[in-house]
Amino acid sequence: MKATIIQIGNSQGIRIPKPILEQCKLHNEVELEIHKNKLVIRALGSPRKGWSEKFAAMAAKGDDALLDADVQSKWDEEEWEWK
């Protein structure tokens, strides 16, 4: 599909047809990235979406314990200072 670059105030832009917006699930905000001289337009996702549910599931399984709770290094003993 071809699109024309148009003037939008002091900037330029393209009009994206509604079917493409719907198919790509693009809404109010998008992420723009340049990759090998190509413009990539991606739906803006929430980077931590679903974390609460995942952490709750881990806690329910008892899989949320610290893995290094009983590990101390020489640095911990000699260099670390509480203030």
Backbone as CSV, one residue per row, in Angstrom:
resi,resn,N_x,N_y,N_z,CA_x,CA_y,CA_z,C_x,C_y,C_z
1,MET,0.853,-1.165,0.000,0.000,0.000,0.000,0.903,1.234,0.000
2,LYS,0.526,2.229,-0.722,1.269,3.474,-0.827,0.611,4.535,0.038
3,ALA,1.419,5.391,0.650,0.896,6.520,1.426,1.697,7.759,1.054
4,THR,1.065,8.907,1.150,1.717,10.171,0.834,2.079,10.884,2.127
5,ILE,3.280,11.433,2.178,3.695,12.223,3.331,3.041,13.589,3.199
6,ILE,2.358,14.022,4.260,1.614,15.286,4.239,2.141,16.234,5.313
7,GLN,1.860,17.511,5.132,2.231,18.534,6.112,1.200,18.534,7.236
8,ILE,1.687,18.496,8.478,0.819,18.573,9.659,1.450,19.610,10.574
9,GLY,1.008,20.857,10.485,1.628,21.941,11.245,3.064,22.109,10.803
10,ASN,3.992,22.099,11.757,5.415,22.208,11.438,6.057,20.847,11.187
11,SER,5.267,19.795,11.251,5.784,18.437,11.068,5.222,17.836,9.791
12,GLN,5.586,16.606,9.553,5.019,15.852,8.446,4.544,14.518,8.976
13,GLY,3.607,13.915,8.267,3.084,12.639,8.716,2.430,11.890,7.587
14,ILE,1.895,10.736,7.901,1.129,9.948,6.937,-0.218,9.620,7.545
15,ARG,-1.195,9.414,6.701,-2.507,8.961,7.161,-2.518,7.441,7.070
16,ILE,-2.886,6.812,8.168,-2.946,5.351,8.200,-4.413,4.952,8.115
17,PRO,-4.788,4.188,7.104,-6.196,3.788,6.955,-6.706,3.021,8.180
18,LYS,-7.973,3.222,8.489,-8.598,2.612,9.663,-8.444,1.091,9.704
19,PRO,-8.618,0.362,8.588,-8.447,-1.102,8.663,-7.040,-1.514,9.115
20,ILE,-6.021,-0.750,8.716,-4.657,-1.073,9.147,-4.506,-0.796,10.636
21,LEU,-5.049,0.317,11.110,-4.994,0.637,12.540,-5.648,-0.465,13.364
22,GLU,-6.810,-0.936,12.891,-7.526,-1.981,13.622,-6.776,-3.306,13.595
23,GLN,-6.245,-3.665,12.422,-5.533,-4.932,12.296,-4.276,-4.954,13.150
24,CYS,-3.581,-3.828,13.248,-2.345,-3.737,14.040,-2.602,-3.357,15.487
25,LYS,-3.866,-3.129,15.834,-4.257,-2.725,17.194,-3.526,-1.465,17.643
26,LEU,-3.461,-0.476,16.742,-2.844,0.814,17.057,-3.929,1.750,17.560
27,HIS,-3.646,2.407,18.697,-4.641,3.304,19.284,-4.050,4.696,19.437
28,ASN,-4.167,5.301,20.606,-3.743,6.686,20.807,-2.247,6.897,20.722
29,GLU,-1.458,6.004,21.293,-0.008,6.158,21.300,0.642,4.939,20.663
30,VAL,1.764,5.171,19.983,2.515,4.096,19.367,3.987,4.261,19.706
31,GLU,4.738,3.218,19.493,6.187,3.262,19.664,6.805,3.315,18.277
32,LEU,7.730,4.250,18.062,8.428,4.383,16.783,9.867,3.922,16.964
33,GLU,10.365,3.171,15.996,11.728,2.674,16.062,12.309,2.658,14.653
34,ILE,13.566,3.010,14.540,14.269,2.908,13.268,15.065,1.617,13.312
35,HIS,14.863,0.765,12.324,15.558,-0.512,12.269,16.047,-0.737,10.842
36,LYS,17.383,-0.671,10.658,17.994,-0.855,9.334,17.352,0.072,8.295
37,ASN,17.308,1.367,8.624,16.754,2.401,7.735,15.279,2.222,7.429
38,LYS,14.562,1.537,8.291,13.116,1.363,8.132,12.422,1.884,9.381
39,LEU,11.281,2.507,9.185,10.482,2.999,10.303,9.537,1.891,10.735
40,VAL,9.633,1.523,12.004,8.753,0.499,12.564,7.782,1.204,13.508
41,ILE,6.482,1.013,13.280,5.434,1.577,14.143,4.802,0.407,14.867
42,ARG,4.853,0.457,16.187,4.385,-0.660,16.998,3.404,-0.156,18.041
43,ALA,2.394,-0.978,18.346,1.449,-0.641,19.398,2.213,-0.483,20.712
44,LEU,1.865,0.526,21.469,2.516,0.794,22.741,1.931,-0.136,23.789
45,GLY,2.767,-1.014,24.316,2.305,-1.947,25.335,2.763,-1.503,26.704
46,SER,2.134,-2.023,27.703,2.537,-1.749,29.068,3.632,-2.742,29.443
47,PRO,4.853,-2.263,29.737,5.947,-3.201,29.985,5.736,-4.111,31.185
48,ARG,4.919,-3.730,32.131,4.714,-4.550,33.332,3.292,-5.108,33.411
49,LYS,2.624,-5.133,32.282,1.246,-5.633,32.257,1.216,-7.092,32.710
50,GLY,0.348,-7.405,33.653,0.182,-8.768,34.129,1.136,-9.195,35.233
51,TRP,2.066,-8.304,35.616,3.036,-8.681,36.643,2.357,-9.007,37.970
52,SER,1.359,-8.241,38.366,0.684,-8.487,39.657,0.134,-9.899,39.721
53,GLU,-0.526,-10.327,38.649,-1.104,-11.664,38.612,-0.013,-12.732,38.642
54,LYS,1.064,-12.496,37.918,2.170,-13.465,37.888,2.824,-13.596,39.260
55,PHE,3.051,-12.455,39.935,3.649,-12.503,41.266,2.715,-13.164,42.270
56,ALA,1.421,-12.916,42.157,0.461,-13.556,43.059,0.477,-15.075,42.851
57,ALA,0.565,-15.517,41.607,0.616,-16.952,41.317,1.902,-17.568,41.874
58,MET,3.022,-16.838,41.757,4.283,-17.329,42.325,4.172,-17.476,43.835
59,ALA,3.583,-16.474,44.496,3.442,-16.520,45.952,2.548,-17.682,46.369
60,ALA,1.489,-17.924,45.609,0.575,-19.020,45.930,1.281,-20.379,45.841
61,LYS,2.243,-20.500,44.932,3.002,-21.744,44.774,4.193,-21.816,45.726
62,GLY,4.457,-20.709,46.437,5.619,-20.667,47.313,6.913,-20.529,46.522
63,ASP,6.803,-19.997,45.335,7.950,-19.883,44.439,8.485,-18.455,44.397
64,ASP,8.350,-17.731,45.494,8.792,-16.336,45.510,9.870,-16.079,46.563
65,ALA,10.572,-17.124,46.954,11.633,-16.967,47.955,12.889,-16.404,47.305
66,LEU,13.677,-15.658,48.091,14.948,-15.155,47.597,15.901,-16.326,47.363
67,LEU,16.580,-16.324,46.237,17.480,-17.421,45.916,18.849,-17.257,46.574
68,ASP,19.184,-16.018,46.923,20.504,-15.785,47.503,20.428,-15.229,48.921
69,ALA,19.385,-15.550,49.639,19.179,-14.994,50.976,20.283,-15.402,51.953
70,ASP,20.821,-16.609,51.817,21.832,-17.076,52.763,23.255,-16.975,52.213
71,VAL,23.418,-16.292,51.116,24.735,-16.164,50.494,25.350,-14.829,50.881
72,GLN,26.534,-14.873,51.428,27.264,-13.655,51.742,28.619,-13.727,51.076
73,SER,29.046,-12.584,50.551,30.359,-12.548,49.905,31.356,-11.821,50.804
74,LYS,32.608,-11.899,50.418,33.652,-11.181,51.130,33.354,-9.677,51.103
75,TRP,32.836,-9.210,49.983,32.482,-7.790,49.857,31.435,-7.411,50.898
76,ASP,30.439,-8.271,51.080,29.400,-7.998,52.080,30.005,-7.818,53.470
77,GLU,30.952,-8.650,53.798,31.538,-8.631,55.135,32.528,-7.493,55.343
78,GLU,33.311,-7.167,54.320,34.400,-6.217,54.503,34.122,-4.811,53.962
79,GLU,33.334,-4.693,52.926,33.189,-3.389,52.251,31.859,-2.678,52.558
80,TRP,30.828,-3.410,52.829,29.507,-2.833,52.999,29.395,-2.086,54.313
81,GLU,28.825,-0.900,54.282,28.622,-0.122,55.505,27.169,0.349,55.579
82,TRP,26.526,0.118,56.719,25.191,0.647,56.955,25.326,2.043,57.537
83,LYS,24.580,2.969,57.049,24.633,4.332,57.572,23.288,4.774,58.050
